[in-house]
Amino acid sequence: MVSFNYSTTVYYKDIDQMGIVYYSRYFEFFEAARTKLLASIDLTVTDIELLGVYLPVVHAECNYIEGAKFEDNLIVKTVIRELPKLRLVIDYAVVKTNNTKELVTGQSTHVFINQKTSKPVRPPKQVIEKLKPFFNLNKERQ
C-alpha cells in the first residue's frame, strides 16, 4: 500500500455562497494530492509521460459527508491499495488537520494509455518497479 497525506487550506476562492467548499474543488484537491503521492515515491506524471504513456482519469467519485469551510486546514489522505495491472485506483479521505472525522471520501480510476495510439496498455515496468516495494506481494498471493 502506498499512502501520502497532502495538506491544504481552504481559501475564499474555494467556497460557495453558503460558505462551504464548492463540490468540484474536492476533485482539484484530489488531483494535487495524487500528484504529490506519486512524487513522494519518486514517480512524477512527467516521468510517466516520458515513457510514452498517459494516465487519464476514467472514473471519479466523491462522497460528501460534511462541508469544509473557509480557512479550514485540511489533510487529503491518499492511498493506492493495489499494485496496478491495467488500472490505477486511488482512494481519498479529506479530514480537518485537527480531527479524524472524514468530511469527504472519494476515488479515482486511471488507465495507462499509449500516447500515440490512445489504446490501453499495461503499466510501464519502471512504474511497477517504483510501486512494488510498497506491496507485500507474497502476502497478497496467499
Beta strands, then each sheet from edge to edge (+ up, - down):
strand 1: 2-9
strand 2: 53-54
strand 3: 57-64
strand 4: 73-80
strand 5: 87-96
strand 6: 102-111
strand 7: 113-114
sheet 1: 1+ 4- 5+ 6- 3+
sheet 2: 2+ 7-
end
